[in-house]
């Protein structure tokens, strides 16, 4: 899932209004694959365990210092709001319980602004999907 220019992004006490993009990636942590005698391709495949990684890319710049980062290992709820062309009718709230695993700054180069990428891993109790997408009104 790729979210460009989300309206509001919050992680616990941190609120970011300079987010350029958020990428939510899913990858198999454990893959079960079985091949039959019929041919060279898998006859059965399943993903009983997966990892959900979230990358929040912020634009850096301006007059202020950027020192308000969450600590590595901090866990909490990441909440973001997105809508098409600012329309309230298609507004969505995405919530993810996650933990901070990396913070990386990329310096400006070749006309590109400096960016900061904060990486999270989603957490879930049991088998429920850690990424929740719901309709949201501007009053949320």
Beta strands, then each sheet from edge to edge (+ up, - down):
strand 1: 2-4
strand 2: 8-11
strand 3: 14-16
strand 4: 19-35
strand 5: 42-59
strand 6: 75-82
strand 7: 92-106
strand 8: 115-122
strand 9: 131-135
sheet 1: 1+ 4- 5+ 8- 7+ 6- 2+ 3-
sheet 2: 1+ 4- 5+ 8- 7+ 9-
end
